[in-house]
């Protein structure tokens, strides 16, 4: 599931960009303000747009880069700074106006 959401959200990003998406999901699992499982976090309503009906989560396949990203995360790699949210850098949104910007990586901004 982590590979699938990373592919759906960050297909055009590098391996670290995909790993960061996975870390956001895991940070939410470990945070009190979110559900307690990977599945529940990924499918929490209005959180990850690719899981909407017909979304990219269902139409894309995780690739070798996603497997490499998962391997990094499983082996303890975490440069997420505790990020709980991310968004595309294309436009300003609720995230940029209401959350603490932690950093940008590739085409995504990460927030807490």
C-alpha positions in Angstrom: 0.0 0.0 0.0 2.9 2.4 0.7 4.4 1.7 -2.6 1.1 2.2 -4.4 0.3 5.5 -2.7 3.9 6.7 -3.3 3.5 5.9 -7.0 0.1 7.5 -7.3 1.3 10.7 -5.5 4.9 11.0 -6.6 5.5 9.0 -9.8 7.6 11.8 -11.3 9.7 12.3 -8.2 13.0 10.7 -7.3 13.4 7.8 -4.9 13.6 10.1 -1.9 10.5 11.9 -3.0 8.6 8.7 -3.0 10.1 7.7 0.3 8.9 11.0 1.8 5.3 10.3 0.8 5.7 6.9 2.6 7.1 8.7 5.6 4.1 11.1 5.7 1.8 8.1 5.8 3.8 6.5 8.6 4.1 9.7 10.5 0.3 9.9 10.5 -0.1 6.3 11.7 2.2 7.2 14.6 0.4 10.5 15.3 -2.5 10.8 17.7 -4.5 12.9 15.3 -4.9 10.3 12.6 -6.0 6.6 12.2 -3.7 3.9 13.5 -3.1 1.8 10.4 -1.5 2.4 7.0 -4.8 1.4 5.2 -6.9 3.7 7.4 -4.6 6.7 6.9 -4.4 6.2 3.1 -8.2 5.8 2.8 -9.2 8.5 5.3 -11.7 10.7 3.5 -10.4 13.8 1.7 -6.7 13.2 2.5 -5.1 11.5 -0.5 -6.8 12.4 -3.8 -5.5 9.4 -5.7 -7.7 7.1 -3.7 -10.9 8.8 -4.8 -13.0 6.6 -7.1 -11.2 6.0 -10.3 -8.0 7.7 -9.0 -4.4 7.0 -9.8 -4.1 4.7 -6.8 -6.1 2.1 -8.8 -4.7 2.8 -12.3 -1.0 2.9 -11.7 1.6 0.2 -10.8 4.4 0.7 -8.3 7.8 0.4 -10.0 11.3 -0.6 -9.0 11.9 3.0 -7.7 9.0 2.6 -5.3 10.4 -0.7 -4.1 13.8 1.1 -3.5 12.0 3.8 -1.6 10.2 1.3 0.6 13.5 -0.5 1.3 15.0 2.8 2.4 12.1 3.5 4.8 12.0 0.0 6.2 15.7 0.3 6.9 15.2 3.5 8.9 15.6 6.3 6.4 13.5 9.3 7.4 14.2 12.8 6.3 10.6 13.9 6.7 11.2 16.1 9.8 7.9 14.7 11.1 5.8 16.0 8.1 2.1 15.1 8.3 1.1 16.7 5.0 2.4 17.4 1.6 1.1 19.1 -1.5 2.2 19.9 -5.1 4.1 23.1 -5.5 1.9 24.3 -8.3 -0.3 26.7 -6.4 -1.0 28.1 -2.9 -3.5 26.2 -0.9 -5.0 25.7 2.5 -1.8 23.9 3.5 0.5 26.8 2.7 -1.8 29.2 4.6 -2.5 27.1 7.7 0.4 24.7 8.3 4.1 25.0 9.1 6.2 24.6 6.0 9.1 22.3 6.8 10.8 21.9 3.4 10.4 21.4 -0.3 11.6 18.3 -2.2 11.1 18.1 -5.9 7.6 19.1 -6.8 6.2 18.8 -3.3 6.1 21.0 -0.2 6.0 19.2 3.2 4.2 20.5 6.3 3.4 19.9 9.9 
